[in-house]
Amino acid sequence: MKVLVHQKFGIIWLAALMALFFSIPSVHAQDLDVPYASTPPDVVEKMLNVADVGSGDYVIDLGCGDGRIVIAATKRGAFGHGVDLDPERVKEARDNAQKANVSERVMFLQEDIFKTDISRASVITMYLLSTVNEDLRPRLLNELEPGTRIVSHNFGMDIWEPDEHLILGDSYMDKDNLTIDQQLEVLDHEIFLWIVPAKIEGRWNWQTHGKKFTMQVEQNFQKFHARLTAGKDTLTISNKVLKGKKLSFTASNPENGMHYAFSGKVQGNKIIGNVQIRESNNKMIKRWEALRNVDT
Ligand SMILES: C[S@@+](CC[C@H](N)C(=O)[O-])C[C@H]1O[C@@H](n2cnc3c(N)ncnc32)[C@H](O)[C@@H]1O
């Protein structure tokens, strides 16, 4: 009888252990797209500076490791969360948030960077690999709001050139208190910043100062080529800038000396802003409203 009871408990124990084992999502090193390595604290601060992180921002760290980037962002007034596939890292990040007393403003989730919802971020931070950044690129361009800042430690995104690229030499920090090893660690860190551009490809039409304007745009990330006509005249475009939703350029007609400075915000198939018009000694500012031709 005693033996039977023991056997029964043994079986229950074994079953409970197996249930526990299979219910804990286990992750092996080979499941990870990037091995763990942490961004040094000074580089974290530089990344947050470059992305201009502050209150009102929502930061998502893709592959958050011990949570240091999101935790540092909360100290600037931002909210945010980190995702990591490795449960050990997620636990470590949660413990670190608790220690830093910021648990009420951050979360750490065990999720895959290729599946997690990124749409709410105003800032994305990453310390992954170039190939992983490239695989993530379509999601970053299509799922993030134009104007979202993406900051990456050490790795670029191939054909999508960064809006800013810093190579941290040894002059960016006070090295007096560092050991030789620590000095080597702070050398050669690179920071890349991209600002998600609005989609402006296509044909845009508007009226300015009684003239019908048509602009055909070909876009290459934050860079674009545009052909602009006003009535029958082709204008020369310069000073082109596309930064998130903000679009500006100047246009002039060497034939008649007309000069225009357009600046506005892209809102889907509309651009709303103003245009400064210079016509010999005459200067004026008018509202600029362009519509994209959605039929073509
Ligand atoms: C180089 S570490 C960066 C850690 C932290 N962001 C930092 O800068 O200190 C990359 C992290 O990505 C995680 N990781 C790798 N592949 C992942 C995936 N597919 N989804 C989520 N996290 C992943 C790893 O577990 C690791 O913690």
The ligand as an SDF file (V2000), in Angstrom:
LIG
                    3D

 27 29  0  0  0  0  0  0  0  0999 V2000
   23.0930   42.4820  -28.8240 C   0  0  0  0  0  0  0  0  0  0  0  0
   21.8060   42.2200  -27.6700 S   0  0  0  0  0  0  0  0  0  0  0  0
   21.2570   43.8620  -27.3490 C   0  0  0  0  0  0  0  0  0  0  0  0
   20.7330   44.0890  -25.9510 C   0  0  0  0  0  0  0  0  0  0  0  0
   20.2820   45.5110  -25.6220 C   0  0  0  0  0  0  0  0  0  0  0  0
   19.3900   46.0340  -26.6080 N   0  0  0  0  0  0  0  0  0  0  0  0
   21.4850   46.4280  -25.5060 C   0  0  0  0  0  0  0  0  0  0  0  0
   21.7380   47.2010  -26.4370 O   0  0  0  0  0  0  0  0  0  0  0  0
   22.1720   46.3660  -24.4690 O   0  0  0  0  0  0  0  0  0  0  0  0
   20.5280   41.5090  -28.7060 C   0  0  0  0  0  0  0  0  0  0  0  0
   19.3580   40.9100  -27.9630 C   0  0  0  0  0  0  0  0  0  0  0  0
   18.4100   40.4720  -28.9200 O   0  0  0  0  0  0  0  0  0  0  0  0
   17.7830   39.3000  -28.4390 C   0  0  0  0  0  0  0  0  0  0  0  0
   17.2190   38.6050  -29.6130 N   0  0  0  0  0  0  0  0  0  0  0  0
   17.8690   37.9280  -30.5840 C   0  0  0  0  0  0  0  0  0  0  0  0
   17.0070   37.4740  -31.5180 N   0  0  0  0  0  0  0  0  0  0  0  0
   15.7600   37.9080  -31.1400 C   0  0  0  0  0  0  0  0  0  0  0  0
   14.4660   37.7770  -31.7010 C   0  0  0  0  0  0  0  0  0  0  0  0
   14.2360   37.1500  -32.8540 N   0  0  0  0  0  0  0  0  0  0  0  0
   13.4350   38.3650  -31.0560 N   0  0  0  0  0  0  0  0  0  0  0  0
   13.6280   39.0120  -29.8670 C   0  0  0  0  0  0  0  0  0  0  0  0
   14.8460   39.1570  -29.2960 N   0  0  0  0  0  0  0  0  0  0  0  0
   15.8980   38.6220  -29.9200 C   0  0  0  0  0  0  0  0  0  0  0  0
   18.8990   38.5510  -27.7300 C   0  0  0  0  0  0  0  0  0  0  0  0
   18.3790   37.6640  -26.7540 O   0  0  0  0  0  0  0  0  0  0  0  0
   19.6950   39.7120  -27.1210 C   0  0  0  0  0  0  0  0  0  0  0  0
   19.3100   39.9390  -25.7850 O   0  0  0  0  0  0  0  0  0  0  0  0
  1  2  1  0
  2  3  1  0
  2 10  1  0
  3  4  1  0
  4  5  1  0
  5  6  1  0
  5  7  1  0
  7  8  2  0
  7  9  1  0
 10 11  1  0
 11 12  1  0
 11 26  1  0
 12 13  1  0
 13 14  1  0
 13 24  1  0
 14 15  1  0
 14 23  1  0
 15 16  2  0
 16 17  1  0
 17 18  1  0
 17 23  2  0
 18 19  1  0
 18 20  2  0
 20 21  1  0
 21 22  2  0
 22 23  1  0
 24 25  1  0
 24 26  1  0
 26 27  1  0
M  CHG  2   2   1   9  -1
M  END
$$$$
